[in-house]
């Protein structure tokens, strides 16, 4: 998808003239810390700042981005203001519309170098019901082709995912429990220690078929955009 190119001054003027979006309700996903030793940076304002920066860089109005992503203008406005934590599927839709990786939207643009990712300060995406969580196991230091996540899915629960950008590949290994992975209506059963590699640019779902929480580790690789 090619981005619309306009001068930054024109884009800023247009964005400034747009009325503030109407309030929206609570979302299905929330950001949290996995511990209490130190408070992590709130991801809502991070996502908001990144969204506005990327949108302006491409010369897109909120209305134009809403048309491209399928996310309402009101919701995009709330996200940019840091007043709403979007669902993970909404983030994927925005990332695809902007031609960026998921991490680009949630990264805090920190300096590079050696990084220790303390569990107590981890940034975790948790579903509204608390049955599914995703913890990034990589620093948010810039766009990257590969991302590493820890996934946890409660017993007898299911988590669905929209199709990712064309060429996206997921490499999933089950660390604890049993899971059924449904990829484009084809079901694959995985037990502890099993791994699978699949093209994730189609709808897919994770189903915990065991009696305990399932722990998985996921490496997501994006297609080379160059």
Secondary structure, 3 states (H helix, E strand, C coil): CCCCCCCHHHHHHHHHHCCCCCCCCCCCEEEEECCCCCCCCCHHHHHHHHHHHHHHHCCCCHHHHHHHHCCCHHHHHHHHCCCCCCCHHHHHHHHHHHCCCHHHHHCCCCCCCCCCCCHHHCEEEEECCCCEEEEECCCCCCCCCEEEEEEEECCCCEEEECCCCCCCEEEEEEEECCEEEEECCEEEEECCCCEEEEECCCCEEEEECCCCCEEEEEEEECCCCC
